[in-house]
């Protein structure tokens, strides 16, 4: 919790994202909350300003999902993600060949080189014109319809540095060229060091799960990195070399983490983070992050939900055990802070959260 700035505030937006080793941003307000609860006085406007001025880059990050990355570490991130073996669940006849993928990535980069943000629909015509009619074949399943063949290369284009997310245009996402970056000598090993600093002690299996990477790839990164073994709960785990100084006592207090907050998603052993009934209530088929969670003394002790209407934000918190009076007062402070971050007025109800995951 200390490494993730959940016990003491980070000095700013960028420092908070670095501490998390990326902020999950599939839902923009969740990323704003993840950053806001780790800083003092930060609001969603500050997070958006960091995106606008280039301090943060919104792109496809770990597990193929949308993340905010610190732009200063973009080369490290993109180099590591680009080194992952390609995984494609489409039928063989629908897949891009290696040559076709390279053509698509080059066409995307060329289309975005003039500096204009483009929607996926606008990229359709440009990519097909630059590559061939095969790129337009509707073979990629999407929301009850079909996307053109080329779009299966979007994630790879992101890791190759051809595109990132732009500012958006109303409800539509846009793509833009990411800021310039420099590739380090071994970006995967550098990313492992960032991961272990934020989430260690950890195993190569947990590193692989965090990235959605093959186990063999993760094991090879562990083998060449400067790390050392420690023993936690009777098992061998790994930290960066020399990084063996731990707090004398566990962190205490109440925290509210949003959907897919990195602390809940990346921390292990999961049985310690989601003890007992928490694993049934706050995980969705074993997946962390599908519910916003209440932390009690560092472990998941409940779930919560917010519903916004104008400036009003109704927060319902469902603790798994009765909270003491002092904990309720701290919870009220945490709810008030959520209102500040999201630039609204938040109110607290302690009771059952009736909505399901991803609600």
ZALUM-652835 format. One line per field, with one value per residue (C-alpha): residue in three letters; x, y, z. Coordinates in Angstrom, 3 decimals, decimal comma. Example, Ala and Ser with C-alpha at 12.3 -4.5 7.8 and 13.67 -1.06 7.14 Angstrom:
BEGIN
resn <- ALA_SER
x <- 12,300_13,670
y <- -4,500_-1,060
z <- 7,800_7,140
% end
This chain:
BEGIN
resn <- UNK_UNK_UNK_UNK_UNK_UNK_UNK_UNK_UNK_UNK_UNK_UNK_UNK_UNK_UNK_UNK_UNK_UNK_UNK_UNK_UNK_UNK_UNK_UNK_UNK_UNK_UNK_UNK_UNK_UNK_UNK_UNK_UNK_UNK_UNK_UNK_UNK_UNK_UNK_UNK_UNK_UNK_UNK_UNK_UNK_UNK_UNK_UNK_UNK_UNK_UNK_UNK_UNK_UNK_UNK_UNK_UNK_UNK_UNK_UNK_UNK_UNK_UNK_UNK_UNK_UNK_UNK_UNK_UNK_UNK_UNK_UNK_UNK_UNK_UNK_UNK_UNK_UNK_UNK_UNK_UNK_UNK_UNK_UNK_UNK_UNK_UNK_UNK_UNK_UNK_UNK_UNK_UNK_UNK_UNK_UNK_UNK_UNK_UNK_UNK_UNK_UNK_UNK_UNK_UNK_UNK_UNK_UNK_UNK_UNK_UNK_UNK_UNK_UNK_UNK_UNK_UNK_UNK_UNK_UNK_UNK_UNK_UNK_UNK_UNK_UNK_UNK_UNK_UNK_UNK_UNK_UNK_UNK_UNK_UNK_UNK_UNK_UNK_UNK_UNK_UNK_UNK_UNK_UNK_UNK_UNK_UNK_UNK_UNK_UNK_UNK_UNK_UNK_UNK_UNK_UNK_UNK_UNK_UNK_UNK_UNK_UNK_UNK_UNK_UNK_UNK_UNK_UNK_UNK_UNK_UNK_UNK_UNK_UNK_UNK_UNK_UNK_UNK_UNK_UNK_UNK_UNK_UNK_UNK_UNK_UNK_UNK_UNK_UNK_UNK_UNK_UNK_UNK_UNK_UNK_UNK_UNK_UNK_UNK_UNK_UNK_UNK_UNK_UNK_UNK_UNK_UNK_UNK_UNK_UNK_UNK_UNK_UNK_UNK_UNK_UNK_UNK_UNK_UNK_UNK_UNK_UNK_UNK_UNK_UNK_UNK_UNK_UNK_UNK_UNK_UNK_UNK_UNK_UNK_UNK_UNK_UNK_UNK_UNK_UNK_UNK_UNK_UNK_UNK_UNK_UNK_UNK_UNK_UNK_UNK_UNK_UNK_UNK_UNK_UNK_UNK_UNK_UNK_UNK_UNK_UNK_UNK_UNK_UNK_UNK_UNK_UNK_UNK_UNK_UNK_UNK_UNK_UNK_UNK_UNK_UNK_UNK_UNK_UNK_UNK_UNK_UNK_UNK_UNK_UNK_UNK_UNK_UNK_UNK_UNK_UNK_UNK_UNK_UNK_UNK_UNK_UNK_UNK_UNK_UNK_UNK_UNK_UNK_UNK_UNK_UNK_UNK_UNK_UNK_UNK_UNK_UNK_UNK_UNK_UNK_UNK_UNK_UNK_UNK_UNK_UNK_UNK_UNK_UNK_UNK_UNK_UNK_UNK_UNK_UNK_UNK_UNK_UNK_UNK_UNK_UNK_UNK_UNK_UNK_UNK_UNK_UNK_UNK_UNK_UNK_UNK_UNK_UNK_UNK_UNK_UNK_UNK_UNK_UNK_UNK_UNK_UNK_UNK_UNK
x <- 0,000_2,915_4,463_1,103_0,630_-2,409_-0,901_0,700_-0,133_1,957_3,411_1,312_-0,599_2,448_3,959_0,686_0,582_4,242_3,542_0,726_2,806_-0,095_-3,693_-6,511_-8,688_-11,276_-13,688_-12,274_-13,770_-12,175_-8,721_-9,442_-10,395_-7,369_-5,122_-7,131_-7,178_-3,375_-2,847_-3,908_-6,295_-6,237_-9,485_-10,485_-9,598_-5,967_-5,890_-7,363_-4,831_-1,994_-3,330_-3,700_-0,163_1,442_2,451_0,285_-0,496_-3,719_-3,120_-3,511_-1,532_-1,373_-3,929_-4,831_-6,951_-6,958_-4,487_-2,929_0,853_3,482_4,810_8,336_8,156_6,478_9,505_9,806_6,123_5,738_8,990_7,925_4,426_5,763_8,021_5,053_4,236_1,221_-1,981_-4,939_-8,128_-9,674_-10,064_-7,025_-8,872_-9,696_-6,236_-3,758_-0,523_2,694_3,170_-0,390_-0,039_3,130_1,333_-1,584_0,657_2,574_-0,693_-2,017_1,173_1,106_-2,558_-1,829_1,426_-0,294_-1,213_-4,994_-6,951_-8,978_-11,806_-11,647_-14,228_-12,040_-9,038_-11,002_-10,811_-7,187_-5,901_-7,811_-6,624_-3,006_-3,084_-5,823_-9,424_-8,517_-8,137_-11,855_-13,123_-15,699_-14,198_-13,648_-16,652_-17,713_-20,828_-23,198_-21,630_-18,339_-15,285_-12,923_-9,957_-7,355_-8,730_-7,320_-3,944_-4,890_-3,327_-0,149_-0,065_-0,248_2,704_4,630_4,152_1,947_-1,083_-2,415_-5,780_-6,527_-8,670_-11,927_-14,719_-17,958_-18,825_-16,396_-12,836_-10,090_-6,551_-3,424_0,320_1,837_4,623_8,173_9,934_13,248_13,461_15,684_18,045_15,804_12,362_10,775_13,338_12,860_9,099_9,581_11,572_8,730_6,224_8,198_8,684_4,908_3,618_6,455_7,209_5,738_6,194_6,612_3,079_1,650_3,720_2,365_-1,203_-0,766_0,322_-1,727_1,599_2,691_4,279_7,398_7,952_7,532_9,901_12,575_12,309_12,698_15,781_17,698_16,569_18,511_16,128_16,341_14,162_12,353_9,923_6,332_3,763_6,054_6,522_9,334_8,665_10,833_11,806_14,269_17,814_18,349_14,720_14,070_13,105_9,485_7,274_7,342_3,545_0,720_-1,167_-4,463_-7,562_-10,375_-9,951_-12,358_-10,870_-12,669_-13,180_-9,947_-7,822_-4,248_-3,834_-6,756_-5,869_-2,109_-1,535_-0,914_-1,289_-4,919_-6,142_-4,622_-6,084_-9,556_-9,873_-12,805_-16,165_-14,463_-13,365_-17,010_-18,423_-15,784_-14,367_-16,169_-15,300_-11,930_-11,328_-10,350_-11,503_-15,042_-16,387_-15,151_-13,864_-13,730_-10,324_-10,205_-6,629_-5,267_-7,544_-10,855_-13,660_-16,608_-17,820_-19,308_-21,083_-21,663_-24,553_-24,247_-27,076_-25,764_-23,455_-24,875_-23,008_-24,798_-22,260_-23,465_-20,940_-21,564_-19,098_-18,728_-18,495_-19,895_-17,609_-16,613_-17,686_-14,191_-14,139_-17,514_-16,176_-13,144_-15,432_-17,424_-14,175_-13,269_-16,683_-16,315_-12,957_-14,573_-16,917_-13,977_-12,103_-15,132_-16,135_-19,484_-21,158_-21,006_-23,292_-22,904_-25,343_-24,141_-26,163_-26,442_-24,962_-27,601_-25,887_-23,647_-20,072_-19,196_-22,405
y <- 0,000_2,335_1,679_2,377_5,656_4,353_5,308_8,648_10,898_10,914_14,331_14,523_12,797_11,386_10,019_8,268_6,549_5,534_4,038_1,913_0,964_2,225_3,180_1,081_3,413_1,302_3,445_6,982_7,871_4,773_5,918_9,395_7,881_5,569_8,582_10,936_8,699_8,485_12,238_15,246_17,765_16,207_16,209_14,650_17,963_17,485_13,995_15,292_18,129_15,597_13,804_17,057_18,272_14,899_13,942_10,826_8,774_6,846_3,663_-0,109_-1,416_-4,616_-7,347_-5,597_-3,036_0,753_2,269_5,605_5,318_7,808_9,220_9,251_5,428_4,943_3,304_0,836_-0,071_-0,273_-2,159_-4,743_-5,145_-5,409_-8,273_-10,399_-13,323_-12,613_-14,335_-14,413_-16,347_-15,727_-18,567_-18,989_-17,702_-14,430_-13,662_-11,213_-12,680_-11,208_-9,287_-7,959_-6,892_-4,963_-3,261_-2,284_-0,859_1,182_2,442_3,455_5,346_7,134_8,105_9,631_11,331_14,607_15,143_14,863_12,587_9,988_7,677_3,977_4,567_7,288_4,982_2,310_4,121_5,168_1,759_-0,050_2,461_1,966_-1,832_-3,505_-4,668_-7,627_-5,188_-4,349_-7,949_-8,040_-10,951_-9,578_-10,167_-6,988_-6,200_-8,271_-7,098_-7,375_-5,136_-5,048_-7,398_-4,689_-3,751_-6,901_-5,137_-2,124_-3,492_-4,422_-1,005_0,556_-1,461_-0,659_3,062_3,710_4,864_5,857_7,241_10,817_13,391_11,835_13,378_13,434_9,826_8,456_7,410_8,762_7,660_9,772_9,326_8,808_11,087_10,274_7,649_5,825_2,070_0,807_-2,129_-4,641_-3,104_-6,313_-6,568_-2,873_-3,360_-6,315_-4,066_-1,526_-4,296_-5,797_-2,377_-1,827_-5,382_-7,551_-9,943_-11,812_-14,822_-15,121_-16,552_-13,411_-11,211_-13,176_-12,816_-9,062_-8,643_-11,493_-12,863_-16,471_-18,173_-19,088_-15,480_-14,278_-16,953_-15,894_-12,269_-13,388_-15,414_-12,463_-9,755_-8,656_-10,030_-12,104_-14,589_-14,003_-16,217_-15,101_-17,288_-20,285_-19,822_-18,445_-15,132_-12,461_-8,821_-6,500_-7,116_-5,422_-4,358_-6,295_-3,509_-3,952_-2,058_-3,211_-3,288_-3,648_-0,606_0,142_2,136_2,386_2,864_2,819_1,511_1,876_-0,687_-2,405_-0,430_-1,699_-2,540_-4,967_-6,399_-6,775_-7,714_-11,314_-13,792_-13,213_-15,317_-12,740_-9,785_-11,336_-13,381_-15,701_-14,389_-11,474_-13,879_-14,825_-11,311_-9,170_-11,401_-12,290_-15,875_-15,340_-12,032_-9,015_-5,503_-6,242_-4,696_-1,502_-2,678_-1,498_-2,060_-2,604_-2,633_-3,477_-6,418_-6,438_-6,091_-5,188_-3,731_-0,404_1,337_4,897_6,398_9,899_12,325_15,732_16,876_14,376_11,107_8,478_6,029_2,746_0,711_-2,899_-3,975_-7,706_-7,084_-4,337_-1,316_0,373_3,968_5,254_3,258_4,685_8,201_7,404_5,913_9,160_11,047_8,687_9,189_12,954_12,679_10,746_13,678_16,079_13,991_13,628_17,275_16,485_16,094_12,526_11,045_7,736_4,906_1,799_-1,134_-3,826_-3,222_-4,735_-4,308_-6,947_-6,759_-4,074_-2,176
z <- 0,000_0,674_-2,736_-4,359_-2,429_-0,587_2,769_1,854_-1,087_-4,246_-5,200_-8,357_-11,125_-12,921_-9,712_-8,889_-12,287_-12,026_-8,601_-10,049_-13,098_-15,278_-14,503_-15,939_-18,020_-19,791_-17,758_-17,656_-14,273_-12,725_-13,839_-12,489_-9,135_-9,026_-9,492_-7,304_-4,223_-4,406_-4,480_-2,464_-3,989_-7,469_-9,458_-12,746_-14,418_-13,380_-14,881_-18,124_-18,154_-17,798_-20,873_-22,797_-22,043_-22,799_-19,263_-19,643_-22,741_-23,188_-25,126_-25,117_-22,164_-20,118_-20,868_-24,121_-22,265_-22,217_-19,736_-18,888_-19,064_-17,916_-21,181_-19,781_-19,635_-23,009_-24,632_-21,783_-21,987_-25,748_-26,171_-23,597_-25,026_-28,560_-27,463_-26,383_-28,679_-30,871_-29,730_-32,097_-31,396_-34,827_-37,321_-39,536_-42,610_-40,818_-39,477_-40,883_-42,164_-40,755_-44,000_-43,936_-40,300_-41,134_-44,035_-41,798_-39,077_-41,647_-43,143_-39,708_-38,938_-42,280_-41,828_-38,413_-39,398_-40,308_-36,666_-36,999_-34,685_-36,614_-35,615_-36,465_-39,202_-40,718_-40,582_-42,461_-45,795_-45,409_-44,358_-47,127_-49,737_-48,645_-48,394_-50,428_-50,440_-48,190_-45,285_-45,495_-45,265_-42,389_-40,442_-36,910_-34,588_-32,777_-30,720_-32,819_-36,103_-37,936_-38,149_-41,123_-41,077_-40,464_-37,039_-35,441_-35,736_-33,583_-30,383_-32,230_-33,857_-30,398_-29,075_-32,249_-31,562_-34,602_-32,625_-29,225_-28,187_-29,125_-27,353_-28,539_-30,543_-28,608_-27,758_-30,356_-29,544_-31,766_-32,507_-32,776_-33,046_-29,575_-28,321_-29,385_-27,264_-27,001_-26,630_-23,776_-24,328_-22,546_-22,085_-20,757_-17,946_-17,175_-16,998_-14,651_-12,306_-12,339_-11,663_-8,781_-7,206_-7,191_-6,693_-5,432_-3,912_-6,885_-9,121_-12,862_-13,047_-11,453_-13,768_-16,722_-15,419_-14,939_-18,564_-20,063_-21,290_-21,924_-18,922_-20,873_-21,912_-18,324_-17,000_-19,494_-18,338_-14,700_-15,622_-17,047_-14,601_-11,504_-8,889_-5,732_-3,897_-0,610_1,272_1,869_3,614_3,145_-0,616_-2,746_-4,439_-6,043_-5,554_-7,259_-6,118_-2,754_-2,425_0,785_3,162_4,245_6,656_10,274_10,490_7,982_6,755_8,451_7,653_5,127_1,364_-1,579_-4,832_-8,192_-10,921_-11,970_-9,547_-9,993_-6,294_-6,415_-9,824_-9,484_-5,835_-4,741_-3,088_-3,952_-1,031_1,326_-0,544_-0,937_2,265_2,959_1,775_-0,016_-2,758_-3,389_-3,133_-4,809_-7,551_-10,764_-11,711_-10,095_-11,872_-9,787_-10,599_-11,751_-8,528_-6,860_-3,487_0,096_1,684_5,431_6,742_3,306_2,474_0,629_3,155_0,952_-2,331_-3,335_-6,188_-7,306_-9,263_-10,630_-11,375_-12,364_-9,597_-7,113_-6,612_-4,545_-3,077_-1,596_0,403_1,412_4,136_4,682_8,440_10,631_10,770_13,996_14,553_13,761_10,525_9,493_10,040_7,881_5,238_5,182_4,548_1,690_0,095_0,391_-1,371_-4,222_-4,704_-4,834_-7,396_-9,661_-9,125_-7,569_-4,192_-2,896_-0,267_1,592_2,170_3,996_2,714_0,068_-3,378_-5,632_-9,005_-10,538_-11,873_-14,409_-13,515
% end
